Amino acid sequence: EIVLTQSPGTLSLSPGERATLSCRASQSVSGNYNYLAWYQQKPGQAPRLLIYRASSRANGIPDRFSGSGSGTDFTLSITRLEPEDFAVYYCQQYGGSPLTFGGGTKVEIK
Amino acid sequence: QLQLRESGPGLVKPSETLSLTCTVSGGSIRSSSYYWGWIRQPPGKGLEWIGSMSYSGSSYYNPSLKSRVAISVDTSKNQFSLKLNSVTAADTAIYYCVMATPSLFDPWGQGTLVTVSS
């Protein structure tokens, strides 16, 4: 099983600041593509897909969200935090079975 | 726009079977491009993929749950279902139904909390 480790556990930032979230896999999730996705979950809501193939934005996702990385190290960046961006973010790998998620990074208002 | 909604008992007794149904609206479950799956989240914790199935019957499950799980698809009702047997308190979670393509999850249902308790 591929284990995903997200860091930091909590990120305290102000609106307008840049957020950088990390996801590290216990083994490579890259092949023809980078099989890594990011989801956002707001309190009381279901997660929603933000990024797939490590760097492709899902439909309707603003361009302030960007993903990068390959192999075992991946990053989600949010260039200028909007009030609605304060949430928990999960990475998910689909390069191996079973499909697994990281433990999440909470982005909170400082 | 495709929407998913979970339904089922919110309380299940230990050792019994958890049964949930997901109703798909705004589109057909009969798509060769998609799988239909379940993900759960214990209160305040992270996400765990349970399993996924296509309308034609191809399925794959998380090995950690495979011996206790069954997912089925009912194309006549545009629904799919989850059965998890021999539940314990560790199975208490919010259960989400999802559309999978086939390993990315979007959209999600709103989720339903299932508590295992006597």
Interface residues (C-beta under 8 A of the other chain):
Chain A: Y35 A37 Y39 Q45 A46 P47 R48 L49 Y52 A58 Y90 Q92 Y94 S97 P98 L99 T100 F101 G102 G103 G104
Chain B: G46 L47 E48 W49 Y60 Y61 N62 P63 S64 Y96 S103 L104 F105 D106 P107 W108 G109 Q110 G111
